[in-house]
Amino acid sequence: MDPDDWLADTRTSYDTVAVSYAEQIRDALDGLPYLRAALALFADSVRSGGGGPVADVGCGPGHVTAHLRGLGVDAFGIDVSPGMIDTARADHPGLRFEVGSMTALGLADGSLAGALAFWSLIHVPDVEVPAVLSGFRRALRPDAPLLVGFHVGDGSRLKTEGYGGHPMRVHVHRRQPARVSGWLRDAGFTVETEMLLDPEGSTPGAILFARRRG
């Protein structure tokens, strides 16, 4: 596989489903109290560190970015899909959203007071994850928090149909928290907290709270 194919496939797939995806998850956080609690804890951590810009990397239609803004965080969104960014701007006028890739963050060194990758690493191949996390570390200030959410499990599957029945071509990677924690430590983070979500359900998830070392 060409190493760039997965990124192009992800971009095209989410351009295709952007509107349908936004419609389905626009109010999703209302029914997810543990996710809201995690975001509130993350926001408190950013504020206690003095505040500043926070990047929601892989922001999709911007619902998490907007939620963080409601919590008093200076959050902005980045996504590889121009269609998602257009949808985010339409849904949340006045907030900052830009097209970009987590594989090559166009952010200055040490410019972020926090970052999150909420179920956006799930399409990144294993071989690319360490470089992505190193990019997060570069852009974060020392001791700034990073919040990572992902599907828990083993193996990958090819998703060929998505939201609203539209065609997609993305690999969805499930990972064990210990593996993601290991990548974070190797990239220069301290993992502070691990939260499991719906561990007995069909699609369990995890959230890791990490902090940039040094």
N, C-alpha and C positions, 0 to 999 in steps of 0.2 A: 504493500500500500504506500502510495506517495505520502510523506509525512504531513503535507498540507491538505490532503483530501478531507480529513476529518473536520478541519476548520471551515473549509468551503462548504461542506455538507451541512454543518451546523448553522452557518449563516443563511444558506438558502432555505433550509427547513424551517427555521424560525421566522424568516421573512414570510413564508407561506402561511404559517399558522398564527401570525402575530395578533390579528384582530380576534380570532376565535379564542386564543389562549387568554387574552386580556379579559374577555367577557366571562370566561370560566373562573378566573382566579381573582377578579377585581375585589371581591369582599371575602376572600378566603381566610384572611387573618382573623376575621371576626369569630370564626369557629375553632380557632387553634390557640387556646390560652397558653400552652407551654411555649409555643413560638413567640407569642407576644411577650411573655415573661423573659425569654432569652434576649429579645431585642431591647427590652427595658433595661436589663442588666448591662448589656453592651453599651447602651446610651449613657447610663450612669458612669460606666468606666471611662468613656470618652470625655464626659463633662468633668469628672474628677481629675483627669489628666490635663485640664486647661482648655479643652475644646479645640475646634479647628475643623478643617475639611475631612470628610469621611467618604470613601469611595465604595459604592455598592457595585461590585464587579460581576457582570453577568446579570444586570438588573432587570432584564426582560421588560415588561410593560410598566415598571416603576412603582408597583404597589408597596414594596418594602422600603424603597427610597422615600416615598411620601410618608410612610408610617414613621420612619426615623425622624423626618423633619417635624412631624407632629410631636415627637418626644424631645424636641429642642436641639436636635443634632443637625449640623450643617452638611447634610448628605447630598451627594450627587450620584448619578448613575452612568455606568459604562456598559455597553453591550456590543457584541460583534455583529448583530443583526440591525441593519438600518430600518427595517420594518418595525422591529420592536421599539427602537428609539423614536420613530415617528409616532407610534401608538402611545408611548410614555409621555411624550411632549403634549399630545392631544388630551390625554387623561389628566395630566398634572401640569397645566400651564404655569409658567413662572419658576418651575424647578429646572435644574441643570441636568441635561442628559446629552451624552456624546457617544458617537460610534468609536469603538476601540476594542482591542483584543487583550485578554489577560496574558497572552503569550508575549506581548510586547507593549507593556503599559507606557503610555506617553505621559508619565508623571515625573516631576522632579524628585530627586533623592530626598528622603526625609520630609516630604511635603504633606503627608497625611497624618491626621490624629487618630485614624482608625480605618479599618477596611473590613468588608465582609464578602464572602463568596457563598451565597445561599443557594445551594443545589445548582450551582453553575460549574463546579468541577466535575460533575457527573459525566460530561461528554469528553473530557480531556483524557487522552490515553495515559496509562501509567508512566510511560517513559518521559512524558512531558510535564508531569505534575511537579517534580522537584524544581525545575526551572521556573514554573509559574509561581511557586511559593517563594522562591528566591527573589522574584520580581516584586512580590508583595512586600517582602522584608526591605528591599531597597527603597521603596516608596514610603514606607512607614517611618515615623519618628521612633527613636529609642523608647522602649516601654509602651508603645502604642498597642492597642488591642486588635486582634484579628478574630473574626467569627466565621467559622466554616460549617456549613450544613450539607449533608449528603445522604444518599441511600446506603443502608447497611446490608451487607451480604457478600457473596463471592461471585465472580464471573461477570460477564457482560452479555448484553443482548442487542440486536439490531432493531431499532424502532422504525417501522416503515409507514405507520399511520398515526396521525396525531390528532390534536384538538380539532373538533368539528369534522373529523373524518378526512382531513387533508393529508396528502402524502408527505412523508418525512423520510430522511435517511440519516439517522444519528445512532451511534452506539451509546448505550446507557450502562455505565460502569457502577457496580455495587462494590463497596469496600468495607473492610472491618475497621473499627475505630483505632485499633492498635497500629494498623498500617499507616493510616493518615497521620496519627500522632508521631510516628517515627519519621515520616517525611517532614513534618513541621519542625521537629527537633533538629533534624539534619540541616534544615534551611535557616536555623538561627532563631527559633521560637521556643518559648517555654509554654507547655500545655498546662493550663490551670484547672480546667473543668471539662468534664465529659457528660453530656446529657443524651440518654437514649429516648427515642420517641416511638410510641406504638410498637414496643419490642415483640409483641405477640401477634401483630398484624401481618398482612400480606406484603406490605412495603414499609418495613421499619426504617427509621432514620436516626441520625445522630447529629448533635451539634457539639463542636469543640471550641472552647474559649482558649485562645492562645495570646501570647504577648511577645513582641519583638525583644530579643535580648540585645543589650549593648548598643 
